[in-house]
Amino acid sequence: MKQANNIYLIGLMGAGKTTMGKKLAQALQWPFYDSDRVIEETTGVSIPMIFEYEGEDGFRDREQEIIGYLTGLDDIVMATGGGAILRPENRQKLQQNGFVVYLECSIERILQRTRRDTQRPLLQTENPRQRLEQLLQEREPLYRECADFSVDTGIMQSKAALKAILTEYKKYG
């Protein structure tokens, strides 16, 4: 049986998972976790360095371990990394242990939000737009499959998105 006492945010990088997660946690008076930050804290190195030395597979192994740990906690809000849903084990943990919200956002808006960010290894490419389009095409079906609710953070003001998520969560829980 599914527990809905946690809220997990999924979506592409730059969709607003960390920003929205902090706002949700504050509203609910719950702790907030960003799975990428927890990985950095436990390893003592940055995500780009993990990618450099261990590759994406090494990073995904660490991510799976952290998501397994965090989904075992109660009354939390967690922002996942954009690719967390790639592994079936992660999708299952998220779906079984909380209310999963897909933060949708247009490629254009994500490009605006991430254009100066050098800490996103998957965007360190000649054509970030093409890379984001490829990631969205690959991941969107998984985001939709995993999500209990979706909200477009590219067009909605953060207060409206927050209210929509909380309203739906209360209905759901």
N, C-alpha and C positions, 0 to 999 in steps of 0.2 A: 504494500500500500504506500502511496506517495505521501510524503510529508510536505507541507507548504509553509513551514516556519522559517524559511530562508528565502532571500531573493537573490537570484543570479542574473547578471547582465552579460549578454553575448552580443557580438556584432563585430564589424570590421574595425581595425585600428582607426582612431580619430572619430568614431561615432559618438563618443561622449560617455563611455562606460564608467570611467573613473569619476568624472564630474558628476554624473547622475547618481552614481553609487554613493558618493559622499553625501549628496543631498537626501537620498533615501534613508541612509543610515542615520543622519541627523534627525529626520522627521520621525523615524521609528525608535530612536534612541537605542540603536543597535550598533555593534562594532562593524567597521568597514574593512574589507580586505581587497586588495588588488593582487591577483595571483602572480602577476609579473613582479611586483615589488616584493612579495613574499619569497619568490625564487631568488631575487637579488640579495635579500637579507640573509637567507639561509646559505647561499653559496659564497657570499662576500664579493661577488663580481657582477658586472653589468650583463644585461641580456645580450647586447652586441658581442661582448667577449665570449659568452657561452656559445653563441652562434659561430664565432671565429674558431674556437678551439674544439668544440664538440659537434658542430654542424646543427642543422635543424632537428635531426633525429635525437641528438643528445639533449637539446633543449626540450623537445616534446616529452622525452622520458621524465625529465625533472618536473615539467608542467603537470604530467599525469599524476605524479607522486603528490604534488602540492594540492591539486584539485581533490584527490582522494582524501587527503587530510582535512582540507577546509570544508568539504561537503559532509564531513562527520561532525561538524560543529552545529550548534543550534542558535537561532535568532541572530543571524548575520546577513549582511549584504556583501556580495562578492562581485567584483568586476573581473571577468576572465580575459585572458589574452585573445586576440582576434582569431587565432587558429586552434583554440582549445577544443572546439567542436569537431576537429578533424579525426580524433580518435573515438571510436565507438564507446570505449570504456568511460571517457569523460562525459559524453552525451548522456550515457546511462546514469552516471552518478548525479549529474545536474538534474535530470528529469525525475529521478527517484527521491531526491532530497530537498527540493525547493521549487519555487515559482520562477520559471525561466522567462526572462524578457529579452526579446531581440530588439536592439536599438538599430533601426534602419537609418541610413544616411546616404545622400547622393555622393557619387564620386567627386563631383565638383566641390561640394562642401568639405569633404574629407581632405581634398588637396589643399584647400584654403587653410584648414586647421593644422595640417602636418607639414606645410611647405618649409618650415625652418627647423623641423625636428630631425636631428641626426641620430637619435636613439632607436630608430625603427629599422632593423636590419633588412627587412623585406622591401623597404622603399629606397634603399641605397642602390639605385639603378638609373640608367640613362633616361628611362621613360616611366616615371612613377604612375602616371595615369594609366598606362597600359598594364602595369603590374597590378594596380588596384582593380581594374576591370577584370583581369584574369582571376584574382583572388575572390572577387565577388561572385563571378560565374561559378567557381569551384565550390564556394562555401555557402552561398545563399540557400540552396536546397537543404543543407544541414542545419543552418540557423532556423529555417522555417519548421523543419521536422522536430527540432528540439524545443522550440519556444511554446510557452503557454499564452503569450501575449506579445504583440509587436507595437512599437511606437516609432514614428519618424522624427528623430532628433535633428534632422536637417531642416525641417520646416516648422516644427513646433518650438515655441519658447520653452525654456527649461522648466518654468513653473507649471505650465500646462502639461508638459510631459510627466513631470513628477506627480501631479494630481491624477492624471490618467492611469499611471502605473499603480499608485496607492489605491485608487478606486477599484481597479480590476483585481488587485491582490486581495482586497477585503472581500470581494465577491467570491473569489476563488477559495480563500482560506475558510 
